[in-house]
Amino acid sequence: MTPVPLKTPAPPQGIIAALATGFELVNARLELILLPLALDLFLWLGPRVSILHLVPPLAQALQDAALATGDTPAARANADFLLTVLRESAAKFNMFAFLSTAPLGLPSLLASRQPVALPAGAPLVWYVESLPQYLLLLGVFLLVGLFLGALYFGGIAQQVRDRRVRWLVLLRQVWGDWARLTALGALALVVVIVLGLPVVVLTGLILLFSPAIGVFVWVAGLSVVLWVLFYGCFALHGMLLHRRGLFAALWESARLIQINLPPAATLLLLVVLINAGLAGVWSLPGEGSWLLLLGVAGHALISTALFTATFVFYQDRLRWWNEMRQSLQARAEADRHGLNRKV
């Protein structure tokens, strides 16, 4: 019988090569940055949805709770300080920031910065008047943000997989991607609550007796929650690149990270550090200066390239993993028949 040649799969790209490929793919299709760019421009120059009118009843309830233990000067000072912080935060907060649902949605430079000063004058402001209205708007904005995220990541996935973006296909697939992305976000929230709530309760109890041990328990518990979320961080990539279902994508993500733990952790750490480091640079122009346009555009480009690099990394590592499994299976089969020879 003829010996069966067995090939060793090509090794996967390194982290730097994945980052470089991500930048190249985005530079070839700059329209991929349009959604995060448009969101930041909207948050900067567009209208606002303010919760300032919700502060008085909330502040009154907090003041009553703070003074319940005794109407002392210290209690009044604490209540006044809390009221001042609430008013300042509410005056700056814009509910449209919930349209950025990163890391499952559009990256945004200004969602956390909440700009107030504008180069074109005061913005139009709408006020939320009740808690039910706030909750309704919160749900709507989060769902719209996830829909935009499905469009955004769907385009990136097509560019990585096919080296082109087919907009009609993307628009047909976005509804299913939106549903899976929403389910992934809901599952992540459940995991955080189920794992995080006992940590919060246990930490609060321990802090009553030993602050040092309480801080240690808090850090350890937070690390466990982040570790669990880390193993599912490539589920988004599996759903959009290879059209996996939610749980199949989660299983594939966990297996891929288990096999590629050091490079996967290094890549994600680099993505976070680069984004966080450059955010300070992009924010150097003042909110009232048109030069902030450069920062917004730079953030959209770099963030999109970094996200694209994670798709490149995932695709190449999954290819290598599958080829290695097939090669090992073929080698084992050949060994059983005595036909194995090296190439």
BAKERO-785652 format. One record per atom (N, C-alpha, C): x, y, z; residue in three letters. Coordinates in steps of 0.2 Angstrom, whole numbers, padded with zeros to 4 digits, always signed. Layout:
XYZala...
// end
This chain:
+0004-0006+0000met+0000+0000+0000met+0004+0006+0000met+0002+0012-0003thr+0006+0018-0003thr+0006+0022+0003thr+0011+0024+0006pro+0011+0028+0012pro+0008+0034+0012pro+0004+0036+0017val+0000+0042+0017val+0005+0048+0020val+0006+0053+0016pro+0010+0059+0018pro+0005+0063+0023pro+0009+0065+0029leu+0005+0069+0034leu+0008+0076+0034leu+0004+0081+0034lys+0007+0088+0034lys+0006+0091+0041lys+0011+0095+0043thr+0010+0099+0049thr+0007+0105+0048thr+0002+0107+0051pro-0002+0114+0049pro+0003+0120+0050pro+0002+0125+0046ala+0006+0131+0047ala+0004+0134+0054ala+0010+0136+0057pro+0008+0139+0064pro+0004+0146+0063pro+0001+0147+0069pro-0004+0153+0069pro+0001+0160+0069pro-0002+0165+0067gln+0001+0172+0068gln+0002+0173+0075gln+0008+0177+0076gly+0009+0180+0082gly+0005+0186+0084gly+0005+0189+0090ile+0001+0194+0092ile+0002+0201+0088ile+0009+0202+0087ile+0010+0208+0083ile+0008+0207+0076ile+0008+0201+0073ala+0006+0200+0066ala-0002+0201+0066ala-0005+0199+0071ala-0012+0200+0071ala-0014+0207+0071ala-0011+0211+0075leu-0012+0218+0076leu-0011+0221+0069leu-0005+0220+0066ala-0004+0223+0060ala-0009+0221+0054ala-0011+0215+0054thr-0016+0213+0049thr-0023+0217+0051thr-0024+0217+0057gly-0030+0221+0059gly-0030+0228+0056gly-0025+0232+0057phe-0024+0238+0054phe-0024+0239+0047phe-0021+0234+0043glu-0021+0233+0036glu-0028+0232+0033glu-0032+0228+0037leu-0039+0227+0034leu-0044+0233+0035leu-0043+0236+0041val-0047+0242+0042val-0045+0248+0037val-0038+0249+0036asn-0036+0254+0031asn-0039+0252+0024asn-0040+0246+0022ala-0043+0244+0016ala-0050+0246+0015ala-0053+0246+0021arg-0061+0248+0021arg-0062+0253+0027arg-0061+0259+0026leu-0061+0264+0031leu-0069+0265+0033leu-0073+0263+0029glu-0080+0264+0030glu-0082+0260+0037glu-0078+0255+0039leu-0079+0252+0045leu-0079+0256+0051leu-0076+0262+0051ile-0075+0266+0056ile-0081+0271+0057ile-0086+0271+0052leu-0091+0276+0051leu-0096+0276+0057leu-0098+0270+0059leu-0103+0270+0065leu-0100+0272+0072leu-0094+0270+0074pro-0091+0273+0080pro-0090+0281+0079pro-0088+0283+0073leu-0087+0290+0072leu-0093+0294+0073leu-0098+0291+0069ala-0105+0295+0070ala-0108+0295+0077ala-0107+0290+0081leu-0109+0290+0087leu-0106+0295+0092leu-0099+0295+0091asp-0096+0300+0095asp-0098+0308+0093asp-0098+0309+0086leu-0101+0315+0084leu-0108+0317+0087leu-0112+0312+0087phe-0119+0313+0090phe-0118+0314+0097phe-0114+0311+0101leu-0114+0312+0108leu-0111+0319+0109leu-0107+0321+0105trp-0103+0328+0106trp-0108+0334+0104trp-0110+0333+0098leu-0114+0339+0094leu-0121+0338+0094leu-0124+0332+0096gly-0131+0331+0096gly-0135+0333+0102gly-0142+0332+0102pro-0146+0333+0108pro-0144+0329+0114pro-0147+0331+0119arg-0145+0327+0126arg-0152+0324+0129arg-0151+0319+0132val-0157+0317+0136val-0154+0317+0144val-0157+0321+0148ser-0154+0323+0154ser-0159+0320+0160ser-0156+0318+0165ile-0160+0315+0171ile-0160+0320+0177ile-0158+0326+0175leu-0158+0331+0181leu-0164+0332+0185leu-0170+0331+0181his-0176+0332+0185his-0178+0326+0189his-0174+0320+0189leu-0175+0315+0193leu-0171+0316+0200leu-0167+0321+0200val-0163+0321+0206val-0166+0324+0212val-0171+0328+0212pro-0174+0331+0218pro-0178+0325+0222pro-0182+0321+0219pro-0185+0316+0224pro-0180+0311+0226pro-0175+0309+0222leu-0170+0304+0224leu-0165+0307+0229leu-0164+0314+0229ala-0160+0317+0234ala-0163+0317+0240ala-0170+0319+0240gln-0174+0319+0246gln-0174+0312+0250gln-0175+0307+0246ala-0175+0300+0249ala-0168+0299+0252ala-0162+0301+0249leu-0156+0299+0251leu-0154+0304+0258leu-0157+0310+0258gln-0156+0314+0263gln-0160+0311+0269gln-0166+0309+0268asp-0170+0306+0274asp-0166+0300+0277asp-0163+0296+0272ala-0160+0290+0275ala-0154+0292+0278ala-0150+0297+0276ala-0144+0299+0279ala-0145+0302+0286ala-0151+0305+0287leu-0153+0309+0293leu-0157+0304+0298leu-0158+0298+0296ala-0162+0294+0300ala-0159+0292+0306ala-0152+0291+0306thr-0148+0289+0312thr-0147+0295+0317thr-0149+0301+0315gly-0149+0307+0319gly-0147+0313+0315gly-0151+0319+0317asp-0150+0325+0314asp-0144+0329+0317asp-0138+0327+0315thr-0132+0330+0318thr-0129+0334+0312thr-0124+0338+0314pro-0121+0342+0309pro-0117+0338+0304pro-0114+0333+0307ala-0110+0328+0302ala-0115+0325+0297ala-0121+0323+0299ala-0125+0319+0295ala-0128+0324+0290ala-0129+0330+0292arg-0132+0335+0287arg-0126+0337+0282arg-0120+0337+0284ala-0114+0339+0279ala-0114+0333+0274ala-0114+0327+0277asn-0114+0321+0272asn-0120+0321+0267asn-0126+0323+0269ala-0131+0323+0265ala-0131+0329+0260ala-0128+0335+0262asp-0127+0340+0257asp-0122+0338+0252asp-0117+0335+0254phe-0111+0333+0249phe-0114+0328+0244phe-0118+0323+0247leu-0121+0318+0242leu-0126+0322+0237leu-0129+0327+0240leu-0134+0330+0235leu-0130+0334+0230leu-0125+0337+0232thr-0121+0341+0227thr-0118+0336+0222thr-0115+0331+0224val-0112+0326+0219val-0118+0323+0214val-0124+0322+0217leu-0129+0320+0212leu-0131+0325+0207leu-0132+0331+0209arg-0134+0336+0205arg-0128+0337+0199arg-0122+0337+0201glu-0117+0338+0196glu-0116+0333+0191glu-0117+0327+0194ser-0117+0321+0189ser-0123+0321+0185ser-0129+0322+0187ala-0135+0322+0183ala-0135+0328+0178ala-0132+0333+0180ala-0132+0339+0175ala-0127+0337+0169ala-0122+0333+0170lys-0118+0331+0164lys-0120+0325+0161lys-0124+0321+0164phe-0125+0314+0161phe-0130+0314+0155phe-0128+0311+0150asn-0132+0311+0144asn-0134+0303+0143asn-0141+0302+0143met-0143+0295+0142met-0141+0292+0135met-0140+0296+0130phe-0138+0293+0124phe-0132+0290+0124phe-0128+0291+0130ala-0122+0287+0131ala-0123+0279+0131ala-0129+0277+0133phe-0130+0270+0133phe-0131+0267+0126phe-0130+0271+0121leu-0130+0268+0114leu-0123+0265+0113leu-0118+0267+0117ser-0112+0263+0117ser-0112+0257+0121ser-0113+0251+0119thr-0113+0245+0123thr-0107+0241+0123thr-0101+0245+0122ala-0094+0241+0121ala-0093+0237+0128ala-0090+0231+0127pro-0087+0228+0122pro-0092+0224+0117pro-0098+0225+0118leu-0103+0221+0113leu-0106+0226+0108leu-0104+0232+0108gly-0107+0237+0104gly-0101+0242+0102gly-0103+0248+0100leu-0099+0253+0097leu-0094+0255+0102leu-0087+0256+0100pro-0083+0259+0105pro-0084+0267+0104pro-0083+0270+0110ser-0084+0277+0110ser-0079+0281+0115ser-0077+0286+0112leu-0072+0291+0116leu-0076+0295+0121leu-0082+0297+0119leu-0086+0302+0123leu-0091+0300+0127leu-0093+0293+0127ala-0098+0290+0131ala-0097+0291+0138ala-0091+0290+0140ser-0089+0291+0147ser-0087+0298+0149ser-0084+0301+0144arg-0082+0308+0145arg-0088+0313+0146arg-0094+0312+0143gln-0100+0316+0144gln-0098+0323+0143gln-0096+0325+0136pro-0095+0332+0135pro-0100+0337+0137pro-0099+0343+0139val-0104+0348+0141val-0103+0354+0136val-0097+0357+0135ala-0095+0362+0131ala-0095+0360+0124ala-0098+0364+0120leu-0099+0363+0112leu-0096+0369+0109leu-0093+0367+0103pro-0090+0373+0099pro-0096+0377+0095pro-0102+0374+0095ala-0107+0377+0091ala-0113+0380+0096ala-0111+0380+0102gly-0116+0383+0106gly-0120+0378+0111gly-0125+0380+0114ala-0128+0375+0119ala-0132+0370+0115ala-0132+0364+0117pro-0136+0358+0114pro-0144+0359+0116pro-0148+0355+0112leu-0155+0354+0114leu-0155+0349+0119leu-0159+0350+0124val-0159+0345+0130val-0166+0343+0131val-0167+0337+0132trp-0174+0334+0134trp-0173+0331+0141trp-0178+0331+0145tyr-0177+0329+0152tyr-0182+0323+0153tyr-0179+0318+0157val-0183+0313+0159val-0187+0315+0165val-0193+0313+0165glu-0197+0316+0171glu-0199+0311+0176glu-0198+0304+0175ser-0200+0299+0179ser-0196+0293+0179ser-0196+0289+0184leu-0192+0283+0184leu-0194+0278+0179leu-0201+0277+0178pro-0203+0272+0172pro-0200+0275+0165pro-0201+0281+0164gln-0198+0284+0158gln-0191+0283+0157gln-0187+0283+0163tyr-0180+0282+0162tyr-0178+0275+0161tyr-0182+0270+0164leu-0181+0263+0163leu-0183+0261+0155leu-0188+0264+0153leu-0190+0263+0146leu-0185+0265+0141leu-0182+0271+0142leu-0177+0274+0138leu-0171+0270+0138leu-0169+0268+0144leu-0163+0264+0146leu-0163+0257+0141leu-0169+0254+0142gly-0170+0248+0138gly-0169+0249+0130gly-0173+0254+0128val-0173+0256+0121val-0166+0257+0118val-0162+0262+0122phe-0155+0264+0120phe-0150+0258+0120phe-0151+0253+0125leu-0147+0247+0125leu-0148+0243+0119leu-0154+0242+0118leu-0156+0237+0112leu-0154+0241+0105leu-0155+0247+0105val-0152+0250+0099val-0145+0250+0098val-0141+0251+0104gly-0134+0250+0104gly-0132+0243+0102gly-0135+0238+0104leu-0133+0231+0102leu-0134+0230+0095leu-0140+0233+0092phe-0141+0233+0085phe-0135+0236+0081phe-0133+0242+0083leu-0128+0245+0080leu-0121+0241+0081leu-0120+0238+0086gly-0115+0233+0087gly-0115+0227+0083gly-0121+0225+0082ala-0121+0219+0077ala-0119+0221+0070ala-0122+0227+0068leu-0120+0230+0061leu-0112+0231+0061leu-0109+0234+0066tyr-0102+0236+0066tyr-0098+0229+0066tyr-0099+0225+0071phe-0095+0219+0071phe-0096+0214+0065phe-0102+0214+0062gly-0104+0210+0057gly-0100+0212+0051gly-0099+0219+0050gly-0095+0221+0044gly-0087+0220+0045gly-0085+0220+0052ile-0078+0218+0053ile-0077+0211+0052ile-0082+0206+0054ala-0081+0199+0052ala-0081+0198+0045ala-0085+0201+0041gln-0085+0200+0034gln-0078+0202+0031gln-0075+0207+0033gln-0069+0210+0030gln-0063+0205+0032gln-0064+0202+0038val-0059+0197+0040val-0059+0191+0037val-0065+0188+0036arg-0067+0182+0033arg-0066+0182+0025arg-0069+0187+0022asp-0070+0187+0015asp-0066+0192+0012asp-0062+0197+0016arg-0058+0202+0013arg-0063+0207+0009arg-0069+0208+0011arg-0074+0212+0008arg-0080+0213+0012arg-0084+0218+0011val-0090+0219+0015val-0096+0219+0010val-0100+0214+0011arg-0106+0214+0007arg-0112+0217+0011arg-0114+0223+0009trp-0119+0227+0013trp-0126+0223+0013trp-0128+0221+0008leu-0135+0218+0007leu-0135+0211+0012leu-0129+0207+0011val-0129+0201+0016val-0129+0203+0023val-0125+0209+0024leu-0125+0211+0031leu-0132+0213+0034leu-0135+0217+0030leu-0142+0219+0032leu-0147+0213+0033leu-0146+0208+0029arg-0150+0202+0030arg-0149+0198+0036arg-0142+0198+0038gln-0140+0194+0044gln-0140+0198+0050gln-0141+0204+0050val-0140+0208+0056val-0145+0207+0061val-0151+0205+0059trp-0157+0204+0064trp-0155+0197+0068trp-0153+0192+0065gly-0151+0186+0069gly-0145+0188+0073gly-0140+0192+0071asp-0134+0193+0075asp-0136+0198+0081asp-0141+0202+0079trp-0143+0206+0085trp-0146+0202+0090trp-0150+0197+0089ala-0153+0193+0094ala-0148+0189+0098ala-0143+0186+0094arg-0138+0182+0098arg-0134+0187+0102arg-0132+0193+0099leu-0128+0198+0103leu-0132+0200+0110leu-0139+0201+0109thr-0143+0203+0115thr-0143+0197+0120thr-0143+0191+0117ala-0143+0185+0122ala-0137+0184+0125ala-0131+0186+0122leu-0124+0185+0125leu-0124+0191+0130leu-0126+0197+0129gly-0126+0202+0134gly-0130+0200+0140gly-0136+0198+0139ala-0140+0196+0145ala-0137+0190+0149ala-0134+0185+0145leu-0131+0180+0149leu-0125+0183+0153leu-0121+0187+0150ala-0115+0190+0154ala-0118+0194+0160ala-0123+0197+0159leu-0126+0201+0165leu-0128+0196+0170leu-0131+0190+0168val-0133+0185+0173val-0127+0183+0177val-0122+0181+0173val-0116+0179+0176val-0113+0184+0181val-0113+0190+0180val-0110+0195+0184val-0114+0195+0190val-0121+0195+0190ile-0126+0195+0196ile-0125+0189+0200ile-0125+0183+0197val-0125+0177+0201val-0118+0176+0204val-0113+0178+0201leu-0106+0178+0204leu-0104+0184+0208leu-0107+0190+0206gly-0105+0196+0210gly-0108+0197+0216gly-0115+0195+0216leu-0119+0197+0222leu-0117+0194+0228leu-0115+0187+0228pro-0112+0184+0234pro-0105+0187+0236pro-0101+0190+0231val-0095+0193+0233val-0097+0199+0237val-0101+0203+0234val-0103+0210+0237val-0106+0209+0244val-0110+0204+0245val-0113+0203+0252val-0107+0200+0257val-0103+0195+0254leu-0098+0193+0259leu-0093+0198+0260leu-0091+0202+0256thr-0086+0207+0257thr-0089+0212+0262thr-0095+0214+0261gly-0098+0219+0266gly-0098+0216+0273gly-0100+0210+0274leu-0100+0207+0281leu-0093+0206+0284leu-0088+0205+0279ile-0081+0204+0282ile-0078+0211+0283ile-0080+0216+0280leu-0077+0223+0281leu-0079+0225+0288leu-0085+0223+0291leu-0087+0225+0297leu-0082+0222+0303leu-0078+0217+0301phe-0073+0214+0306phe-0066+0215+0304phe-0065+0215+0298ser-0058+0216+0296ser-0057+0219+0289ser-0056+0226+0288pro-0056+0229+0282pro-0050+0226+0277pro-0045+0224+0280ala-0039+0221+0275ala-0042+0215+0272ala-0045+0210+0276ile-0047+0204+0273ile-0053+0205+0269ile-0057+0210+0270gly-0063+0212+0266gly-0061+0214+0259gly-0055+0218+0259val-0053+0221+0252val-0050+0215+0248val-0046+0210+0252phe-0044+0204+0249phe-0049+0200+0246phe-0055+0199+0249val-0060+0195+0247val-0063+0198+0241val-0064+0205+0241trp-0067+0209+0235trp-0063+0208+0229trp-0056+0209+0230val-0052+0208+0224val-0052+0201+0221val-0052+0196+0226ala-0052+0189+0224ala-0058+0188+0220ala-0064+0190+0223gly-0070+0189+0220gly-0071+0192+0213gly-0069+0198+0212leu-0069+0202+0206leu-0065+0198+0201leu-0059+0195+0203ser-0055+0192+0198ser-0058+0186+0196ser-0062+0182+0200val-0065+0176+0198val-0071+0178+0192val-0074+0184+0194val-0079+0186+0189val-0076+0187+0182val-0071+0191+0182leu-0067+0193+0176leu-0064+0187+0173leu-0062+0182+0176trp-0059+0176+0173trp-0064+0172+0170trp-0070+0172+0173val-0076+0168+0169val-0078+0172+0163val-0079+0178+0163leu-0080+0182+0157leu-0075+0182+0152leu-0069+0181+0154phe-0063+0181+0149phe-0064+0175+0145phe-0066+0169+0148tyr-0066+0163+0144tyr-0072+0163+0139tyr-0076+0168+0139gly-0082+0169+0134gly-0081+0175+0130gly-0075+0178+0130cys-0074+0184+0126cys-0074+0183+0119cys-0072+0177+0116phe-0072+0176+0109phe-0079+0173+0107phe-0084+0173+0111ala-0090+0170+0108ala-0093+0175+0103ala-0092+0181+0104leu-0095+0186+0098leu-0091+0184+0092leu-0085+0183+0092his-0081+0181+0086his-0084+0175+0082his-0085+0170+0086gly-0088+0164+0083gly-0095+0165+0080gly-0099+0169+0084met-0106+0170+0081met-0106+0173+0075met-0101+0178+0074leu-0101+0182+0068leu-0097+0180+0062leu-0091+0177+0064leu-0087+0174+0059leu-0089+0168+0056leu-0091+0163+0060his-0093+0156+0058his-0100+0155+0059his-0105+0160+0061arg-0112+0159+0062arg-0114+0154+0067arg-0110+0153+0072arg-0111+0149+0078arg-0117+0151+0082arg-0121+0146+0085gly-0126+0148+0090gly-0122+0150+0096gly-0126+0153+0101leu-0124+0156+0107leu-0119+0151+0111leu-0122+0145+0113phe-0118+0141+0117phe-0113+0137+0113phe-0114+0136+0107ala-0108+0133+0103ala-0102+0138+0103ala-0104+0145+0102ala-0099+0150+0102ala-0095+0150+0108ala-0099+0150+0114leu-0096+0150+0121leu-0091+0144+0122leu-0093+0138+0120trp-0089+0133+0121trp-0083+0133+0117trp-0084+0135+0111glu-0078+0136+0106glu-0073+0141+0109glu-0076+0147+0112ser-0072+0152+0115ser-0068+0149+0121ser-0071+0146+0125ala-0068+0143+0131ala-0062+0138+0129ala-0063+0134+0124arg-0058+0129+0122arg-0052+0133+0119arg-0054+0138+0115leu-0049+0141+0111leu-0044+0145+0116leu-0047+0148+0121ile-0043+0152+0126ile-0039+0147+0130ile-0042+0141+0132gln-0039+0136+0136gln-0032+0134+0132gln-0033+0133+0126ile-0027+0131+0122ile-0022+0137+0121ile-0024+0143+0120asn-0020+0149+0118asn-0020+0154+0124asn-0020+0152+0130leu-0021+0156+0136leu-0016+0162+0136leu-0010+0161+0136pro-0005+0166+0136pro-0006+0171+0130pro-0006+0169+0124pro-0006+0174+0119pro-0013+0178+0119pro-0019+0174+0120ala-0025+0177+0121ala-0025+0182+0126ala-0023+0181+0132ala-0023+0186+0137ala-0018+0192+0136ala-0013+0190+0132thr-0008+0196+0130thr-0011+0200+0125thr-0015+0198+0120leu-0018+0202+0115leu-0024+0206+0118leu-0028+0203+0122leu-0033+0207+0125leu-0031+0212+0130leu-0025+0211+0134leu-0022+0216+0138leu-0019+0222+0134leu-0016+0220+0128leu-0013+0225+0124leu-0019+0230+0121leu-0024+0226+0119val-0030+0230+0116val-0033+0235+0121val-0033+0233+0128val-0036+0237+0133val-0031+0243+0134val-0025+0241+0135leu-0020+0246+0137leu-0019+0251+0131leu-0019+0249+0125ile-0018+0254+0119ile-0024+0259+0119ile-0030+0256+0120asn-0036+0260+0120asn-0036+0265+0125asn-0034+0263+0131ala-0034+0267+0137ala-0029+0272+0137ala-0023+0270+0134gly-0018+0275+0134gly-0019+0280+0129gly-0022+0278+0123leu-0023+0283+0118leu-0029+0288+0119leu-0033+0285+0123ala-0039+0289+0125ala-0037+0296+0128ala-0032+0296+0132gly-0029+0302+0135gly-0027+0307+0129gly-0024+0304+0124val-0021+0308+0119val-0027+0311+0115val-0032+0307+0113trp-0038+0309+0109trp-0042+0314+0113trp-0041+0314+0119ser-0045+0319+0123ser-0042+0326+0125ser-0036+0326+0122leu-0032+0332+0124leu-0035+0339+0121leu-0038+0339+0115pro-0042+0345+0113pro-0048+0346+0118pro-0050+0352+0119gly-0055+0354+0123gly-0062+0352+0120gly-0067+0351+0124glu-0074+0350+0121glu-0076+0355+0117glu-0074+0361+0118gly-0076+0367+0114gly-0072+0369+0108gly-0068+0364+0107ser-0063+0365+0101ser-0065+0360+0095ser-0065+0363+0089trp-0066+0358+0083trp-0060+0353+0083trp-0055+0355+0086leu-0049+0350+0085leu-0051+0343+0088leu-0056+0343+0092leu-0058+0336+0095leu-0060+0332+0090leu-0062+0334+0084leu-0064+0330+0078leu-0058+0325+0077leu-0052+0328+0077leu-0046+0323+0076leu-0046+0318+0081leu-0047+0319+0087gly-0047+0314+0092gly-0052+0309+0091gly-0058+0311+0090val-0064+0307+0088val-0062+0302+0082val-0060+0305+0077ala-0058+0301+0071ala-0052+0296+0073ala-0047+0298+0076gly-0042+0294+0078gly-0044+0288+0083gly-0049+0290+0087his-0051+0284+0092his-0055+0279+0088his-0059+0281+0083ala-0063+0277+0079ala-0059+0272+0075ala-0054+0275+0072leu-0049+0271+0068leu-0045+0266+0072leu-0042+0268+0077ile-0038+0264+0081ile-0042+0258+0085ile-0048+0260+0088ser-0052+0255+0091ser-0055+0250+0086ser-0057+0252+0080thr-0059+0247+0075thr-0053+0243+0073thr-0047+0245+0072ala-0042+0241+0070ala-0040+0236+0076ala-0041+0238+0082leu-0039+0234+0087leu-0044+0228+0088leu-0051+0230+0087phe-0056+0225+0087phe-0055+0220+0081phe-0053+0223+0075thr-0052+0218+0070thr-0046+0214+0071thr-0041+0216+0074ala-0036+0212+0076ala-0038+0206+0080ala-0043+0207+0085thr-0045+0201+0089thr-0049+0196+0084thr-0052+0198+0079phe-0055+0194+0074phe-0050+0190+0070phe-0045+0193+0068val-0039+0190+0065val-0036+0185+0069val-0035+0186+0075phe-0032+0182+0080phe-0036+0175+0081phe-0043+0177+0082tyr-0048+0171+0083tyr-0048+0167+0077tyr-0049+0170+0071gln-0049+0166+0065gln-0043+0161+0064gln-0037+0164+0065asp-0031+0160+0063asp-0030+0155+0069asp-0031+0157+0075arg-0030+0152+0080arg-0035+0146+0080arg-0041+0147+0077leu-0046+0142+0076leu-0044+0138+0070leu-0042+0141+0065arg-0039+0137+0059arg-0034+0132+0061arg-0029+0135+0065trp-0023+0131+0067trp-0026+0125+0072trp-0030+0127+0076trp-0033+0121+0081trp-0036+0116+0077trp-0041+0118+0072asn-0044+0113+0069asn-0040+0109+0064asn-0035+0112+0061glu-0030+0108+0057glu-0026+0104+0061glu-0024+0106+0067met-0020+0101+0071met-0024+0095+0073met-0030+0096+0075arg-0035+0091+0077arg-0035+0086+0071arg-0036+0088+0065gln-0037+0084+0059gln-0030+0080+0058gln-0025+0084+0059ser-0018+0081+0057ser-0017+0075+0062ser-0018+0076+0069leu-0017+0071+0074leu-0022+0065+0073leu-0028+0067+0071gln-0033+0061+0069gln-0030+0057+0063gln-0028+0060+0058ala-0025+0057+0052ala-0019+0053+0054ala-0015+0056+0058arg-0009+0052+0060arg-0010+0046+0065arg-0015+0047+0069ala-0017+0041+0073ala-0020+0036+0069ala-0024+0038+0064glu-0027+0033+0059glu-0022+0029+0055glu-0017+0033+0053ala-0011+0030+0049ala-0007+0026+0053ala-0006+0028+0059asp-0002+0023+0064asp-0005+0017+0065asp-0012+0017+0065arg-0016+0010+0066arg-0015+0006+0060arg-0014+0009+0054his-0013+0005+0048his-0006+0004+0046his-0001+0007+0050gly+0006+0006+0048gly+0008+0010+0042gly+0004+0015+0041leu+0006+0019+0034leu+0009+0026+0035leu+0011+0027+0041asn+0013+0034+0043asn+0020+0035+0041asn+0021+0040+0037arg+0028+0042+0036arg+0029+0050+0036arg+0034+0052+0037lys+0035+0060+0038lys+0036+0063+0031lys+0034+0069+0031val+0035+0073+0025val+0040+0078+0026val
// end
